[in-house]
Amino acid sequence: MKKTFKAGMVGCGGIAHGKHLPAIAKIEEIELTAFCDIIRERAEEAAGKYGAEGARVYTDYKEMIDNEELDAVYVLTPNKSHSPISVYALEHDCHVMCEKPMAKTYDDAKKMLEASKRTGKILTIGYQNRFRPDSLYLKKACEAGELGDIYYAKAHAVRRRAVPTWGVFLNEEEQGGGPLIDIGTHALDLTLWMMDNYKPKSVKGAVFKKLGDQTETGNAWGDWDPEKYTVEDSAFGFITMENGAVINLESSWALNTLDVKEARCTLCGTEAGADMENNSLRINSAHLGRLATLEPELGAGGVDFYDGTAEKPNDMEARLFADAVLNGTEPVVKPEQALVVTRILEAIYESARTGKEVVFED
């Protein structure tokens, strides 16, 4: 018989319906048997559309985990609750897929990693941009040494006017911040993963709330409410690694610029450089005494009326988590890596608040 496992979901809002549930539905090995949300109707809707036969609904995650025989739990809640829910699930014999960022704070993220190590249960974080075709190709190039020693990088997460106006995105208490912790986290994760460098030495940051009080904004999702806008609209960081490499991180939901790109990175190495521009990948180098640019064909089609069979990033993320749970394979996104991302993001906020560089002692 085909192996399956039972999973529960905590948080049945936008990220559940927009990303995880459609991907999980494609995997026969996953049985979603329990759904939890503080708004019961949302859990009932998710259970009715995606749940296994007899799936149950809860408004308390502890009650769900205590009463159900679950193998895994998806944690898809605001950032503040990532850590307590994940730790509780891990300590009750469940593997965990937690949405990004790992946690609101570095201390909370450490608790998650410690719980995973203590229990031996899998913990992975939802950085699905690693599974895009351009990301996978560039990662292979980096691992093959084609870029050489990568000593300068830029992590891009810039929108012109795309402030999320729903949920708790604008609530600092629930989220821990704005675009830096929301989309900057994706760009930084991607950059560190490409460099395979998780040893930061120091961080200098600047955070701005310059547009949050404006109206008639031209925002993609309609004007935001200035009274509810309690987070930054832009944040920037300069990160120095122990080996001397440096990273510029730029993140914004609303910036007066036409140079917009999100979850992208630029890498500069001793042998070549790379950038992700306009949904493509360019690798630049000197070849046979001439400057050369390689633009790999990342499409899977190439034939009229056929788009190919390339797996979507969200689907690949879901499949790899299922494989880890069922077969013990190592997750691509390791909690030790995600912990460093959270530590750097927190340091950018701290540096901006104090006006001082944050130096890591360990």
VOZAKOL-707738 format. One line per field, with one value per residue (C-alpha): residue in one letter; z, y, x. Coordinates in Angstrom, 2 decimals. Each point is the difference from the previous one (the first is absolute). Last residue first. Example, Ala and Ser with C-alpha at 12.3 -4.5 7.8 and 13.67 -1.06 7.14 Angstrom:
<recs>
type = [s:a]
Z = [7.14:0.66]
Y = [-1.06:-3.44]
X = [13.67:-1.37]
</recs>
This chain:
<recs>
type = [d:e:f:v:v:e:k:g:t:r:a:s:e:y:i:a:e:l:i:r:t:v:v:l:a:q:e:p:k:v:v:p:e:t:g:n:l:v:a:d:a:f:l:r:a:e:m:d:n:p:k:e:a:t:g:d:y:f:d:v:g:g:a:g:l:e:p:e:l:t:a:l:r:g:l:h:a:s:n:i:r:l:s:n:n:e:m:d:a:g:a:e:t:g:c:l:t:c:r:a:e:k:v:d:l:t:n:l:a:w:s:s:e:l:n:i:v:a:g:n:e:m:t:i:f:g:f:a:s:d:e:v:t:y:k:e:p:d:w:d:g:w:a:n:g:t:e:t:q:d:g:l:k:k:f:v:a:g:k:v:s:k:p:k:y:n:d:m:m:w:l:t:l:d:l:a:h:t:g:i:d:i:l:p:g:g:g:q:e:e:e:n:l:f:v:g:w:t:p:v:a:r:r:r:v:a:h:a:k:a:y:y:i:d:g:l:e:g:a:e:c:a:k:k:l:y:l:s:d:p:r:f:r:n:q:y:g:i:t:l:i:k:g:t:r:k:s:a:e:l:m:k:k:a:d:d:y:t:k:a:m:p:k:e:c:m:v:h:c:d:h:e:l:a:y:v:s:i:p:s:h:s:k:n:p:t:l:v:y:v:a:d:l:e:e:n:d:i:m:e:k:y:d:t:y:v:r:a:g:e:a:g:y:k:g:a:a:e:e:a:r:e:r:i:i:d:c:f:a:t:l:e:i:e:e:i:k:a:i:a:p:l:h:k:g:h:a:i:g:g:c:g:v:m:g:a:k:f:t:k:k:m]
Z = [18.14:0.97:-2.69:-0.63:-0.43:-1.46:1.81:-0.65:2.86:-1.75:-3.47:1.42:1.87:-3.08:-2.10:2.80:0.05:-3.72:0.47:2.76:-1.97:-3.01:2.24:1.48:-3.51:-0.68:3.21:-0.74:-3.25:-3.25:-2.33:2.49:0.55:-1.10:2.73:-2.34:0.94:1.74:-2.27:-3.11:1.11:0.55:-3.46:-1.59:1.66:-1.01:-3.53:-0.31:1.23:-2.39:-3.04:-1.61:-3.62:-2.27:-3.23:-1.22:-3.10:-2.55:-2.30:1.02:2.00:3.31:3.17:0.16:1.69:-3.07:1.47:-0.57:-0.13:-0.33:-1.39:0.21:-2.26:0.56:-0.52:2.46:2.50:2.16:0.33:1.07:-0.79:1.34:-1.12:1.64:-0.94:1.54:2.26:0.17:-0.21:0.22:-1.15:1.00:3.08:1.06:-0.16:0.79:-0.55:1.76:-0.56:2.26:-1.35:-2.71:-0.59:-1.58:-0.89:3.28:2.47:2.65:1.53:1.25:0.52:0.50:-0.89:1.29:-0.90:0.72:0.85:-0.11:2.52:1.09:3.21:-1.96:-0.23:-0.42:-1.17:0.54:-1.40:1.12:-1.64:0.86:3.72:2.31:1.92:-2.94:1.71:0.26:-3.54:-1.42:-3.26:-3.40:-2.43:-0.64:-2.62:1.77:-2.06:3.18:0.34:3.69:1.73:3.62:-0.78:-2.61:1.95:2.54:-0.37:1.36:-0.28:0.88:0.72:0.60:1.23:-0.16:-1.83:-0.37:-2.16:-3.36:-2.63:-2.43:-1.81:3.27:1.55:-2.97:-0.13:3.71:-0.21:-2.84:1.71:3.34:-1.73:-0.94:3.37:2.65:-1.93:-1.50:3.37:3.53:2.91:-1.46:2.78:1.98:-3.12:-1.54:-3.66:-1.29:2.43:-2.44:-3.07:-1.36:-1.60:-1.25:-3.70:-1.23:-1.59:1.35:1.02:1.37:-1.36:1.69:-1.32:0.05:0.30:0.83:-1.94:-0.40:-3.37:-2.06:-1.81:3.21:-0.78:3.10:-1.28:-3.44:1.58:2.18:-3.07:-1.77:3.03:0.52:-3.65:-0.05:3.20:2.97:2.27:-0.23:2.20:3.27:2.21:3.00:0.99:3.26:0.06:3.35:1.99:3.19:1.52:-3.35:-1.16:3.36:-0.05:-3.50:1.03:3.18:-2.05:-2.23:3.02:1.16:-3.49:-0.06:-2.04:-1.08:-2.87:-2.54:-1.83:0.34:2.27:-1.19:3.14:0.87:2.87:3.12:2.56:0.77:-3.67:-0.02:3.13:-1.31:-3.33:1.65:2.45:-2.68:-2.89:2.22:-0.42:-3.77:-0.83:-0.69:-2.53:2.16:-1.89:2.37:-0.58:1.14:1.67:2.32:0.94:3.43:1.46:-3.25:-0.59:3.60:-0.03:-3.23:1.44:-2.50:-1.24:-2.99:-0.75:-3.24:-0.43:-3.58:-0.73:-0.07:-3.00:-0.77:3.09:2.31:-1.40:0.36:3.52:1.06:-1.37:1.74:3.33:0.11:2.41:-2.57:0.22:-2.57:0.51:-2.24:-2.93:-1.46:-1.86:-2.16:-2.89:-0.69:-2.35:2.76:1.93:-2.72:-0.09:3.82:0.44:-2.17:-0.40:2.27:2.91:-0.59:0.01:3.14:1.48:2.89:1.77:-2.37:0.99:-1.77:-0.22:-1.87:-2.97:-1.24:-3.08:0.69]
Y = [34.30:3.67:1.44:3.71:2.26:3.38:2.93:2.39:-1.62:-0.68:-0.53:-2.37:-1.94:-0.33:-1.16:-2.38:-1.61:-0.66:-1.51:-2.37:-1.03:-0.96:-1.86:-2.06:-0.87:-1.68:-2.06:-0.90:-1.70:0.81:-2.89:-2.48:-3.18:-3.21:-2.06:-1.96:0.93:3.36:1.11:-1.09:1.94:3.09:-0.47:-0.25:3.14:2.07:-1.38:0.96:3.54:0.38:-1.23:-3.21:0.28:-2.01:1.93:2.94:-1.69:1.75:0.69:-1.81:1.40:-1.06:-0.32:3.58:0.73:0.62:1.11:3.61:0.01:3.32:0.34:2.53:-1.02:-1.50:-3.57:0.50:2.86:-0.45:0.78:-2.35:1.28:-1.49:0.92:1.18:3.61:-0.04:-2.58:0.76:-1.92:0.61:-1.96:-1.34:2.08:0.34:2.58:-1.06:1.83:-1.30:-0.21:-0.50:3.17:2.43:3.63:2.59:2.43:1.83:1.99:-2.70:-1.75:-3.58:0.27:-2.14:0.50:-2.24:0.74:-2.97:-0.10:-2.68:0.39:-3.66:0.76:1.57:3.70:0.98:3.38:0.37:1.94:0.41:1.55:0.47:-0.47:-1.35:1.47:0.70:-0.35:3.76:0.53:-2.33:-1.42:1.10:-2.74:-3.36:1.14:3.32:3.14:2.00:2.20:0.40:0.40:-0.77:-3.16:1.72:0.92:-2.79:-0.76:-2.57:0.15:-2.86:-0.89:-3.66:-1.82:-3.34:-2.25:-3.70:-1.72:-0.06:-2.47:2.95:-1.15:-0.85:3.35:1.85:-1.99:0.37:3.74:0.48:-2.02:1.80:3.37:-0.98:-0.03:0.71:2.96:1.00:0.70:-0.79:-2.39:-1.58:-0.03:3.02:1.90:-0.17:1.05:-3.59:-0.99:-1.19:2.13:3.13:-1.54:2.94:-0.26:3.40:0.02:-3.36:-0.88:-3.28:-0.29:-1.65:1.33:-1.90:0.49:-2.56:-3.07:-2.07:-1.74:0.60:-3.34:-1.83:-2.96:0.81:3.54:-1.21:-2.55:2.72:2.20:-2.71:-0.67:3.70:0.61:-2.98:1.13:-2.36:2.32:2.41:-2.39:1.25:-1.63:-1.15:-3.55:-1.93:-3.79:-1.78:-1.26:1.17:1.96:1.17:1.25:1.62:1.78:1.31:1.34:1.60:1.66:1.56:1.55:1.48:1.38:1.77:-0.06:-3.57:-2.18:2.59:-1.75:-2.62:-2.96:-3.62:-2.09:-3.69:-1.11:-1.99:2.22:2.00:0.95:1.21:2.09:1.49:0.88:1.63:2.02:1.08:0.99:2.01:3.45:-0.49:-0.12:-3.55:-2.72:-2.79:-3.29:-2.98:-3.51:-3.59:0.68:-2.22:2.65:1.02:1.64:1.68:1.43:1.07:1.70:1.80:1.49:1.01:-3.53:-1.85:-3.71:-1.88:-2.83:-0.72:1.71:3.78:2.26:1.74:-0.63:0.10:3.33:1.54:-1.37:1.41:3.39:-0.13:-0.73:3.28:-0.79:-2.59:-3.74:-2.76:-3.76:-3.08:1.22:-3.31:0.31:-2.89:0.90:3.22:2.39:1.35:1.03:2.53:1.55:0.15:1.55:3.10:2.28:-1.85:-0.43:3.32:1.82:-1.44:-3.49:0.25:-3.19:-2.96:-3.66:-2.87:-3.75:-2.06:-2.33:-2.96:-1.77:-3.57]
X = [29.44:0.50:-2.23:0.53:-3.03:0.93:-1.51:-2.89:-1.88:-3.32:1.49:2.61:-2.68:-2.21:2.95:1.04:-3.44:0.26:3.47:-1.12:-3.08:2.11:2.46:-2.85:-1.22:3.34:-0.02:-3.63:1.04:-1.76:0.80:-1.43:2.04:-1.67:-1.64:-2.24:-3.56:0.52:2.86:-1.90:-3.07:2.16:1.50:-3.44:-1.30:3.04:-0.15:-3.66:0.64:2.95:-1.98:1.17:1.09:-2.28:0.19:-2.04:-1.33:-2.22:2.96:3.18:2.92:-1.50:2.06:1.21:3.32:2.11:3.31:1.13:3.81:1.78:3.50:2.80:2.84:3.44:-1.12:-2.85:-0.29:-3.07:-3.70:-2.79:-3.49:-3.23:-3.49:-3.20:0.71:3.50:1.61:3.70:3.23:3.74:3.01:3.42:0.88:-3.61:-2.77:-3.56:-3.28:-3.09:-3.74:-2.99:-1.59:1.04:-0.87:2.28:-2.77:0.46:-2.08:-0.07:-2.99:0.18:3.74:3.08:3.65:2.77:3.64:2.24:3.70:2.70:2.81:0.21:-1.93:-2.84:-0.82:-3.64:-1.28:-3.72:-2.91:-3.59:-3.05:-3.70:0.56:-2.68:-2.98:-2.34:-3.41:-0.59:1.32:-2.70:1.33:-1.22:-0.97:1.61:2.53:0.58:-0.57:0.60:-3.04:0.96:3.36:0.85:1.98:2.18:3.12:0.31:3.69:2.46:3.79:2.32:3.61:0.83:3.11:1.80:-2.44:0.85:-2.58:1.78:-1.13:0.19:-3.13:-1.74:0.98:-1.51:-3.24:-0.59:0.68:-2.47:-2.72:0.46:-0.22:-3.54:-1.79:2.67:1.42:-3.35:-1.63:1.03:-0.39:-3.12:-2.59:1.23:1.02:-3.48:0.00:0.02:-2.75:-2.65:-0.59:1.68:3.07:2.10:0.74:1.16:3.47:1.07:3.56:1.35:3.55:2.97:3.29:3.26:3.74:2.72:-1.05:3.18:-0.22:-3.13:0.24:0.88:-2.29:-2.06:-0.55:-1.09:-2.36:-1.50:-0.44:-2.00:-2.19:-0.67:-0.87:-2.39:-1.76:0.45:2.01:-2.92:-1.99:1.51:-2.62:2.04:0.97:-0.12:0.30:-0.29:2.99:-1.65:2.87:1.34:-3.39:-0.71:3.37:-0.69:-3.40:1.32:2.74:-2.67:-1.69:3.31:0.65:-3.33:-3.23:0.60:1.19:-1.05:-1.53:-2.69:0.56:0.05:0.19:0.47:-2.20:0.90:-1.70:3.14:0.24:-3.61:0.44:3.23:-1.62:-3.03:2.10:2.48:-2.23:-2.38:1.53:0.51:-3.71:-1.30:0.75:1.45:-0.44:0.00:1.29:-0.55:-3.31:-2.02:-2.56:-1.23:3.10:1.06:-3.48:-0.48:3.37:-0.88:-3.19:-2.75:-0.61:-1.49:-0.08:0.57:-2.55:0.99:3.29:0.02:0.52:-3.27:-2.09:2.99:1.15:-3.47:-0.42:3.37:-0.97:-3.37:1.66:1.88:2.86:1.02:0.63:-0.41:0.28:0.17:2.06:1.16:3.30:1.23:-2.28:1.89:-1.80:-2.25:3.12:0.87:-3.50:-0.02:3.45:0.16:-3.02:-2.41:2.39:1.77:-3.34:-1.54:-0.28:2.47:1.02:-0.15:0.01:1.69:-0.50:2.56:-0.14:2.01:-1.32:-1.10]
</recs>
